[in-house]
Amino acid sequence: MSYLISGIQQVGIGNPNVHEAFAWYRKNFGMDIPMLDEDSEATQMLPYTGNQGHKRHAILAINLKGGGGFEIWQYKSRTPQPCPFQVEIGDLGFTCAKMKTADIQRSYDRLKANGVKLLTPIIQGPDGKKHFYLEDLYGNLFELIEFNDWFYKGMLEQGGPCGMVIGVSDMERSKKFYADILGYDTVIYDKEEVYADWKGIRGSDQKARRVLLSHSKPRAGSFSRLLGSSVIELVQYSEKKGRKIFENRYWGDLGFIHFCFDIKDMQGLKKHCAEHGHPFTVESNPDFDMGEAAGQFAYIEDPDGALIEFVETHKIPILKKLGWYLDLDKRAPEKPLPDWMLKTLRFSRFKE
């Protein structure tokens, strides 16, 4: 690969109320550093928004303890549409965001005290790690997993996204896609049964094949130490077909709208994706303005049409109050940013 993947940059979540959602994710997940807060018109995603631009409000928030962020997204020019059926764990697309925690019992007790809808007890997963499942305000499914890969220690015990559960229709085809394009080339487990650790979530009564993938090569690049390692869990029902979650809906409608990776060398990635049969379906201008940040983004579809986003960041705010913005184009692409520099982002934490 000529390009670099630094890790999961963020999970896109379509919501009916961006401010309400941001408040909930701050309180319960510690996603309290807004890297971007933009209320404008989205004109770059026409193939997925009815061939017209739409007004929207997006907040990109991170948890400095480590992991990816959330792009919290709300349509302003139309009413965001829900999925017409209740999404199950094996439906086609992004069904559950994996979140990491340094103390799973503490996270469970804290979220329970906050009144969060917990769907399962703490239980051991097929990989031997303890985990549990919960829903947010809008019924989106999250899995908290014990993890030991952290960037900043003086925060909440929980970090950001460390993976995604993805429903697929052809396991071998999807395994190849996520290995060839995103480097998830290591199988942690490959099982087919009805799972005790799923009891309590929608679709748990179905026999399914679960394949957990990780990346054999450590991630590199500016944000690799913050974003950390990650996994992808592919799910295929054994005895029925999963339903396509975003069929006849727009990108930005309710639910998990995309899965985004921080990258370097967009043109090298573009060539690689095309050679592997997954050409870019959307590509922004190289100097695209993202409000307080700048960069370039592109999208491809996985074999079942789920949207994978790539972002090559050129400029980010480090200390907004002092007008300190970092130009990433002047740095060696494979070199992580100094820890002290990223830790200054704590001064931008949202004040309740």
Backbone hydrogen bonds in HBPLUS format (Angstrom, degrees):
<---DONOR---> <-ACCEPTOR-->    atom                        ^
c    i                          cat <-CA-CA->   ^        H-A-AA   ^      H-
h    n   atom  resd res      DA  || num        DHA   H-A  angle D-A-AA Bond
n    s   type  num  typ     dist DA aas  dist angle  dist       angle   num
A0004-LEU N   A0264-LYS O   3.06 MM 260  5.02 157.4  2.11 135.2 142.1     1
A0264-LYS N   A0004-LEU O   2.95 MM 260  5.02 141.0  2.11 137.6 141.3     2
A0006-SER N   A0262-ASP O   2.83 MM 256  5.39 161.7  1.86 148.3 154.2     3
A0262-ASP N   A0007-GLY O   3.04 MM 255  5.79 158.2  2.09 163.4 170.2     4
A0009-GLN N   A0260-CYS O   2.88 MM 251  5.52 135.3  2.08 121.7 133.2     5
A0069-GLY N   A0009-GLN O   2.83 MM  60  6.01 150.6  1.91 122.3 131.5     6
A0010-GLN N   A0260-CYS O   3.44 MM 250  5.22 161.7  2.47 118.2 122.3     7
A0260-CYS N   A0010-GLN O   2.90 MM 250  5.22 160.0  1.94 173.9 174.9     8
A0011-VAL N   A0069-GLY O   2.95 MM  58  6.37 144.4  2.08 137.9 142.7     9
A0071-GLU N   A0011-VAL O   2.96 MM  60  5.99 164.2  1.98 130.7 133.8    10
A0012-GLY N   A0258-HIS O   3.05 MM 246  4.99 159.4  2.10 132.4 137.8    11
A0257-ILE N   A0012-GLY O   2.84 MM 245  5.20 140.1  2.00 122.4 133.2    12
A0013-ILE N   A0071-GLU O   2.89 MM  58  6.10 167.2  1.90 158.0 157.0    13
A0073-TRP N   A0013-ILE O   3.01 MM  60  5.92 170.9  2.02 157.7 155.3    14
A0014-GLY N   A0255-GLY O   2.73 MM 241  5.10 158.1  1.77 163.4 159.2    15
A0255-GLY N   A0014-GLY O   3.17 MM 241  5.10 158.9  2.22 131.1 126.9    16
A0015-ASN N   A0073-TRP O   2.76 MM  58  5.84 164.3  1.78 176.9 174.4    17
A0021-ALA N   A0017-ASN O   2.96 MM   4  6.13 163.2  1.99 157.1 162.4    18
A0022-PHE N   A0018-VAL O   2.93 MM   4  6.01 161.2  1.97 142.1 147.5    19
A0023-ALA N   A0019-HIS O   3.04 MM   4  6.19 158.5  2.09 144.9 150.3    20
A0024-TRP N   A0020-GLU O   3.07 MM   4  6.32 153.9  2.14 144.4 151.4    21
A0025-TYR N   A0021-ALA O   2.90 MM   4  6.17 162.9  1.93 158.2 162.6    22
A0026-ARG N   A0022-PHE O   2.91 MM   4  6.04 145.5  2.03 144.2 153.7    23
A0027-LYS N   A0023-ALA O   3.05 MM   4  6.20 171.9  2.06 149.3 151.2    24
A0028-ASN N   A0024-TRP O   2.99 MM   4  6.03 167.0  2.00 151.6 155.4    25
A0029-PHE N   A0025-TYR O   2.95 MM   4  5.08 145.6  2.07 121.8 132.1    26
A0031-MET N   A0025-TYR O   3.24 MM   6  5.67 171.7  2.25 126.9 124.7    27
A0030-GLY N   A0026-ARG O   3.05 MM   4  4.56 135.8  2.25 118.9 123.6    28
A0032-ASP N   A0030-GLY O   2.99 MM   2  5.44 128.5  2.26 106.2  91.2    29
A0350-PHE N   A0032-ASP O   2.66 MM 318  5.38 166.9  1.67 166.4 170.9    30
A0033-ILE N   A0062-ILE O   3.17 MM  29  5.24 152.3  2.25 151.7 155.5    31
A0062-ILE N   A0033-ILE O   2.98 MM  29  5.24 151.0  2.06 133.1 140.7    32
A0035-MET N   A0060-LEU O   2.66 MM  25  5.46 138.9  1.82 158.5 172.5    33
A0036-LEU N   A0060-LEU O   3.40 MM  24  4.95 150.3  2.49 131.5 133.3    34
A0060-LEU N   A0036-LEU O   2.82 MM  24  4.95 155.7  1.88 136.4 144.6    35
A0038-GLU N   A0058-ALA O   2.88 MM  20  5.39 165.0  1.90 164.5 166.5    36
A0058-ALA N   A0038-GLU O   2.86 MM  20  5.39 164.7  1.88 155.2 158.1    37
A0040-SER N   A0056-ARG O   3.00 MM  16  5.75 136.7  2.20 166.8 175.4    38
A0056-ARG N   A0040-SER O   2.77 MM  16  5.75 165.7  1.79 172.4 172.7    39
A0042-ALA N   A0054-HIS O   2.74 MM  12  5.39 163.5  1.77 157.4 151.4    40
A0054-HIS N   A0042-ALA O   3.11 MM  12  5.39 150.6  2.20 138.9 143.6    41
A0048-TYR N   A0045-MET O   2.85 MM   3  5.65 155.3  1.91 128.3 136.0    42
A0049-THR N   A0046-LEU O   3.21 MM   3  4.97 167.4  2.23 103.6 107.4    43
A0051-ASN N   A0046-LEU O   2.91 MM   5  4.26 147.2  2.02 152.9 144.1    44
A0251-TRP N   A0048-TYR O   2.99 MM 203  5.47 159.7  2.03 147.9 154.2    45
A0076-LYS N   A0055-LYS O   2.76 MM  21  5.10 166.7  1.78 135.4 130.9    46
A0057-HIS N   A0074-GLN O   2.88 MM  17  5.32 155.7  1.94 151.2 159.2    47
A0074-GLN N   A0057-HIS O   2.96 MM  17  5.32 144.6  2.08 145.2 156.1    48
A0059-ILE N   A0072-ILE O   2.91 MM  13  5.14 155.0  1.97 144.4 152.7    49
A0072-ILE N   A0059-ILE O   2.81 MM  13  5.14 162.4  1.84 157.1 151.1    50
A0061-ALA N   A0070-PHE O   2.90 MM   9  5.38 156.2  1.95 157.7 162.0    51
A0070-PHE N   A0061-ALA O   2.88 MM   9  5.38 156.1  1.94 155.1 163.1    52
A0066-GLY N   A0063-ASN O   3.15 MM   3  6.13 157.1  2.21 127.7 130.7    53
A0151-PHE N   A0065-LYS O   2.86 MM  86  5.44 165.0  1.89 157.7 156.5    54
A0152-TYR N   A0065-LYS O   3.20 MM  87  4.42 163.4  2.23 113.4 117.0    55
A0160-GLY N   A0066-GLY O   2.79 MM  94  6.07 172.5  1.80 157.7 160.3    56
A0067-GLY N   A0226-LEU O   2.91 MM 159  6.24 158.6  1.96 151.3 154.0    57
A0068-GLY N   A0161-PRO O   2.96 MM  93  4.88 173.1  1.96 138.7 140.0    58
A0254-LEU N   A0081-GLN O   3.12 MM 173  5.88 144.3  2.25 128.8 138.9    59
A0091-ASP N   A0088-GLU O   3.09 MM   3  5.49 172.6  2.09 119.4 121.3    60
A0089-ILE N   A0202-ARG O   3.03 MM 113  6.24 165.0  2.05 148.4 146.9    61
A0092-LEU N   A0243-ARG O   2.75 MM 151  5.53 142.3  1.89 124.9 136.6    62
A0245-ILE N   A0092-LEU O   3.12 MM 153  5.87 173.8  2.13 151.6 152.9    63
A0093-GLY N   A0167-GLY O   3.14 MM  74  5.12 153.3  2.21 122.3 126.6    64
A0167-GLY N   A0093-GLY O   2.80 MM  74  5.12 151.3  1.89 156.9 155.7    65
A0095-THR N   A0165-VAL O   3.01 MM  70  5.71 158.2  2.06 147.9 154.3    66
A0165-VAL N   A0096-CYS O   2.75 MM  69  5.00 160.9  1.78 160.1 163.1    67
A0097-ALA N   A0141-LEU O   3.15 MM  44  6.66 151.3  2.24 152.4 149.1    68
A0143-GLU N   A0097-ALA O   2.95 MM  46  6.22 158.9  1.99 151.7 153.4    69
A0098-LYS N   A0163-GLY O   3.01 MM  65  4.79 163.2  2.04 119.7 121.8    70
A0162-CYS N   A0098-LYS O   2.77 MM  64  5.58 159.6  1.81 139.1 145.4    71
A0099-MET N   A0143-GLU O   2.68 MM  44  5.90 169.3  1.69 171.9 171.7    72
A0145-ILE N   A0099-MET O   2.87 MM  46  6.19 152.4  1.94 158.4 166.9    73
A0100-LYS N   A0160-GLY O   3.30 MM  60  6.21 158.0  2.35 150.1 151.7    74
A0159-GLY N   A0100-LYS O   2.77 MM  59  5.34 172.8  1.77 154.1 156.4    75
A0101-THR N   A0145-ILE O   2.89 MM  44  5.97 147.1  2.00 159.8 158.4    76
A0147-PHE N   A0101-THR O   2.91 MM  46  5.66 152.2  1.98 156.7 156.3    77
A0102-ALA N   A0157-GLU O   2.85 MM  55  5.39 171.4  1.85 157.2 160.0    78
A0107-SER N   A0103-ASP O   3.01 MM   4  6.29 158.4  2.05 154.3 160.9    79
A0108-TYR N   A0104-ILE O   2.94 MM   4  6.07 161.1  1.97 145.5 150.7    80
A0109-ASP N   A0105-GLN O   2.94 MM   4  6.13 169.0  1.95 153.2 155.8    81
A0110-ARG N   A0106-ARG O   2.91 MM   4  6.01 160.3  1.95 147.9 153.8    82
A0111-LEU N   A0107-SER O   2.93 MM   4  6.03 170.3  1.94 154.6 157.0    83
A0112-LYS N   A0108-TYR O   2.95 MM   4  6.05 154.9  2.01 146.6 154.3    84
A0113-ALA N   A0109-ASP O   2.97 MM   4  6.13 157.5  2.02 144.9 150.7    85
A0114-ASN N   A0110-ARG O   3.00 MM   4  6.27 135.4  2.20 138.8 151.4    86
A0116-VAL N   A0111-LEU O   3.03 MM   5  5.43 160.1  2.07 163.5 157.4    87
A0115-GLY N   A0112-LYS O   3.05 MM   3  5.22 158.3  2.10 105.8 112.5    88
A0135-GLU N   A0117-LYS O   3.02 MM  18  5.60 154.1  2.09 155.7 164.0    89
A0119-LEU N   A0133-TYR O   2.91 MM  14  5.45 156.4  1.96 133.3 139.8    90
A0123-ILE N   A0131-HIS O   2.94 MM   8  5.62 166.4  1.96 158.1 161.0    91
A0131-HIS N   A0123-ILE O   2.89 MM   8  5.62 153.9  1.95 148.5 155.3    92
A0125-GLY N   A0129-LYS O   2.81 MM   4  5.54 166.3  1.83 152.9 155.7    93
A0128-GLY N   A0125-GLY O   2.91 MM   3  5.31 164.5  1.94 120.4 123.8    94
A0146-GLU N   A0130-LYS O   3.18 MM  16  5.93 157.8  2.23 168.3 168.3    95
A0132-PHE N   A0144-LEU O   3.10 MM  12  5.54 143.8  2.24 143.7 153.9    96
A0144-LEU N   A0132-PHE O   2.88 MM  12  5.54 160.2  1.92 164.6 169.7    97
A0134-LEU N   A0142-PHE O   2.91 MM   8  5.38 153.8  1.98 152.6 157.6    98
A0142-PHE N   A0134-LEU O   2.89 MM   8  5.38 163.3  1.91 160.0 160.4    99
A0136-ASP N   A0140-ASN O   3.05 MM   4  5.50 147.0  2.16 142.5 152.8   100
A0139-GLY N   A0136-ASP O   3.28 MM   3  5.44 174.4  2.29 113.5 114.1   101
A0231-VAL N   A0162-CYS O   2.96 MM  69  6.46 151.0  2.05 147.8 155.0   102
A0233-GLU N   A0164-MET O   2.95 MM  69  6.26 170.8  1.96 154.5 157.4   103
A0166-ILE N   A0233-GLU O   2.84 MM  67  6.19 161.9  1.87 161.9 166.4   104
A0235-VAL N   A0166-ILE O   2.98 MM  69  6.12 156.3  2.04 147.8 148.1   105
A0168-VAL N   A0235-VAL O   2.85 MM  67  5.95 162.5  1.88 158.8 159.7   106
A0174-SER N   A0170-ASP O   3.02 MM   4  6.26 162.4  2.05 159.2 164.6   107
A0175-LYS N   A0171-MET O   2.83 MM   4  6.00 159.9  1.87 155.3 161.1   108
A0176-LYS N   A0172-GLU O   3.13 MM   4  6.27 160.6  2.17 144.5 148.9   109
A0177-PHE N   A0173-ARG O   3.09 MM   4  6.37 155.0  2.16 143.3 150.3   110
A0178-TYR N   A0174-SER O   3.00 MM   4  6.23 172.6  2.00 161.2 160.5   111
A0179-ALA N   A0175-LYS O   3.04 MM   4  6.12 139.5  2.20 142.4 153.4   112
A0180-ASP N   A0176-LYS O   2.81 MM   4  5.84 171.5  1.82 154.8 157.8   113
A0181-ILE N   A0177-PHE O   2.98 MM   4  5.91 169.1  1.99 155.3 158.3   114
A0184-TYR N   A0178-TYR O   2.98 MM   6  5.57 158.7  2.03 142.3 135.4   115
A0183-GLY N   A0179-ALA O   3.08 MM   4  4.52 134.0  2.30 114.1 119.7   116
A0185-ASP N   A0183-GLY O   2.98 MM   2  5.46 125.3  2.29 107.9  92.0   117
A0186-THR N   A0214-SER O   2.99 MM  28  5.12 159.3  2.04 157.9 153.1   118
A0214-SER N   A0186-THR O   2.85 MM  28  5.12 153.2  1.93 143.1 152.1   119
A0188-ILE N   A0212-LEU O   2.77 MM  24  5.37 166.7  1.78 157.5 161.1   120
A0212-LEU N   A0189-TYR O   3.02 MM  23  5.41 152.2  2.10 141.8 150.5   121
A0191-LYS N   A0210-ARG O   2.97 MM  19  5.38 160.0  2.01 153.5 156.7   122
A0210-ARG N   A0191-LYS O   2.79 MM  19  5.38 153.5  1.86 151.9 161.1   123
A0193-GLU N   A0208-ALA O   3.13 MM  15  5.72 143.9  2.27 153.3 148.9   124
A0208-ALA N   A0193-GLU O   3.04 MM  15  5.72 164.0  2.07 142.1 140.3   125
A0198-TRP N   A0195-TYR O   3.31 MM   3  5.50 156.8  2.37 102.7 109.5   126
A0199-LYS N   A0196-ALA O   3.26 MM   3  5.49 158.3  2.31 107.1 113.3   127
A0201-ILE N   A0198-TRP O   2.97 MM   3  5.87 156.9  2.02 161.9 161.5   128
A0204-SER N   A0201-ILE O   3.13 MM   3  5.65 150.1  2.23 141.8 140.0   129
A0206-GLN N   A0203-GLY O   3.19 MM   3  5.68 166.9  2.21 117.6 120.6   130
A0238-SER N   A0207-LYS O   2.92 MM  31  5.57 171.7  1.93 141.7 138.9   131
A0209-ARG N   A0236-GLN O   2.82 MM  27  5.24 168.0  1.84 152.9 153.8   132
A0236-GLN N   A0209-ARG O   3.00 MM  27  5.24 156.1  2.05 146.8 154.2   133
A0211-VAL N   A0234-LEU O   2.94 MM  23  5.18 160.4  1.98 149.5 155.2   134
A0234-LEU N   A0211-VAL O   2.84 MM  23  5.18 159.5  1.88 155.6 153.2   135
A0213-LEU N   A0232-ILE O   2.75 MM  19  5.17 170.0  1.76 158.4 162.0   136
A0232-ILE N   A0213-LEU O   2.95 MM  19  5.17 153.2  2.02 141.4 148.8   137
A0224-SER N   A0221-GLY O   3.26 MM   3  5.35 168.5  2.28 111.9 115.1   138
A0337-LEU N   A0222-SER O   2.86 MM 115  4.88 174.3  1.87 128.7 126.8   139
A0227-LEU N   A0223-PHE O   2.90 MM   4  6.05 172.7  1.90 166.5 168.8   140
A0228-GLY N   A0224-SER O   2.92 MM   4  5.71 155.7  1.98 139.1 146.1   141
A0247-GLU N   A0244-LYS O   3.43 MM   3  5.49 168.9  2.44 108.7 109.2   142
A0249-ARG N   A0246-PHE O   3.24 MM   3  5.21 149.2  2.35 127.7 120.0   143
A0253-ASP N   A0250-TYR O   3.05 MM   3  5.58 158.3  2.10 132.0 132.8   144
A0259-PHE N   A0307-LEU O   3.18 MM  48  6.62 147.0  2.29 151.2 161.0   145
A0309-GLU N   A0259-PHE O   2.94 MM  50  5.93 160.2  1.98 130.2 136.8   146
A0261-PHE N   A0309-GLU O   2.86 MM  48  6.24 152.8  1.94 145.3 151.0   147
A0311-VAL N   A0261-PHE O   2.97 MM  50  6.29 158.8  2.01 160.8 163.0   148
A0263-ILE N   A0311-VAL O   2.93 MM  48  5.91 166.6  1.95 148.8 150.2   149
A0269-LEU N   A0265-ASP O   3.06 MM   4  6.36 157.4  2.12 150.0 156.6   150
A0270-LYS N   A0266-MET O   2.85 MM   4  6.02 153.5  1.91 144.3 152.0   151
A0271-LYS N   A0267-GLN O   3.09 MM   4  6.29 159.6  2.13 145.2 149.0   152
A0272-HIS N   A0268-GLY O   3.08 MM   4  6.29 160.8  2.12 145.3 150.7   153
A0273-CYS N   A0269-LEU O   2.86 MM   4  6.07 165.7  1.88 159.0 162.0   154
A0274-ALA N   A0270-LYS O   3.07 MM   4  6.22 162.5  2.10 147.5 152.3   155
A0275-GLU N   A0271-LYS O   2.97 MM   4  6.16 158.5  2.01 149.7 155.7   156
A0276-HIS N   A0272-HIS O   3.14 MM   4  6.35 132.1  2.38 139.7 151.7   157
A0276-HIS N   A0273-CYS O   3.14 MM   3  5.16 134.1  2.36  95.3 108.0   158
A0278-HIS N   A0273-CYS O   2.81 MM   5  5.01 163.7  1.83 151.8 146.6   159
A0277-GLY N   A0274-ALA O   3.11 MM   3  5.16 162.0  2.14 109.8 110.7   160
A0281-THR N   A0299-TYR O   2.85 MM  18  5.74 161.8  1.88 149.7 156.0   161
A0299-TYR N   A0282-VAL O   2.95 MM  17  5.14 151.9  2.03 141.7 142.4   162
A0284-SER N   A0297-PHE O   2.92 MM  13  5.52 175.7  1.93 166.7 166.4   163
A0288-PHE N   A0285-ASN O   3.19 MM   3  5.25 139.4  2.36 126.0 119.4   164
A0288-PHE N   A0295-GLY O   2.96 MM   7  5.43 111.1  2.45 160.6 167.1   165
A0295-GLY N   A0288-PHE O   3.04 MM   7  5.43 166.9  2.05 157.9 162.1   166
A0290-MET N   A0293-ALA O   2.87 MM   3  4.97 148.4  1.97 135.4 139.0   167
A0293-ALA N   A0290-MET O   3.38 MM   3  4.97 164.4  2.41 101.0 104.7   168
A0294-ALA N   A0315-LYS O   3.04 MM  21  4.99 154.5  2.10 136.6 136.2   169
A0314-HIS N   A0294-ALA O   2.82 MM  20  5.47 163.0  1.85 137.7 140.4   170
A0315-LYS N   A0294-ALA O   3.07 MM  21  4.99 158.0  2.12 138.1 134.1   171
A0296-GLN N   A0312-GLU O   2.95 MM  16  5.22 149.1  2.04 137.9 147.9   172
A0312-GLU N   A0296-GLN O   2.80 MM  16  5.22 167.8  1.81 160.1 164.4   173
A0298-ALA N   A0310-PHE O   2.97 MM  12  5.28 144.2  2.10 145.0 152.7   174
A0310-PHE N   A0298-ALA O   2.82 MM  12  5.28 157.0  1.87 156.1 158.4   175
A0300-ILE N   A0308-ILE O   2.98 MM   8  5.38 154.1  2.05 150.4 158.8   176
A0308-ILE N   A0300-ILE O   2.92 MM   8  5.38 168.4  1.94 155.6 159.2   177
A0302-ASP N   A0306-ALA O   2.84 MM   4  5.28 156.1  1.90 146.8 154.7   178
A0305-GLY N   A0302-ASP O   2.86 MM   3  5.15 169.4  1.87 124.5 125.5   179
A0328-LEU N   A0314-HIS O   2.76 MM  14  5.05 149.4  1.85 139.3 146.8   180
A0316-ILE N   A0326-LEU O   3.18 MM  10  5.45 148.6  2.29 137.8 146.7   181
A0326-LEU N   A0316-ILE O   2.83 MM  10  5.45 160.3  1.87 164.6 165.1   182
A0318-ILE N   A0324-TRP O   2.88 MM   6  5.65 168.8  1.89 155.8 159.2   183
A0319-LEU N   A0324-TRP O   3.26 MM   5  5.01 158.9  2.31 131.5 137.8   184
A0322-LEU N   A0319-LEU O   3.16 MM   3  5.59 137.1  2.35 107.2 117.9   185
A0324-TRP N   A0319-LEU O   2.96 MM   5  5.01 165.2  1.99 145.9 142.4   186
A0323-GLY N   A0320-LYS O   2.94 MM   3  4.84 154.5  2.00 101.7 110.0   187
A0331-ARG N   A0328-LEU O   3.19 MM   3  5.44 165.8  2.21 114.2 115.3   188
A0335-LYS N   A0332-ALA O   3.18 MM   3  5.57 156.0  2.24 114.5 121.6   189
A0341-MET N   A0338-PRO O   3.08 MM   3  5.43 129.0  2.35 105.2 117.9   190
A0342-LEU N   A0338-PRO O   3.37 MM   4  6.82 161.2  2.41 157.0 160.3   191
A0343-LYS N   A0339-ASP O   2.88 MM   4  6.05 153.1  1.95 156.1 165.0   192
A0344-THR N   A0341-MET O   3.25 MM   3  5.53 149.3  2.35 101.2 109.9   193
A0345-LEU N   A0342-LEU O   3.00 MM   3  5.66 161.9  2.03 115.9 121.8   194
A0346-ARG N   A0343-LYS O   3.15 MM   3  5.88 168.9  2.16 116.5 120.0   195
A0347-PHE N   A0344-THR O   3.10 MM   3  5.89 164.1  2.12 121.1 124.9   196
A0348-SER N   A0345-LEU O   2.85 MM   3  5.35 161.9  1.88 116.7 122.6   197
A0349-ARG N   A0346-ARG O   3.27 MM   3  5.39 163.3  2.30 109.1 109.9   198
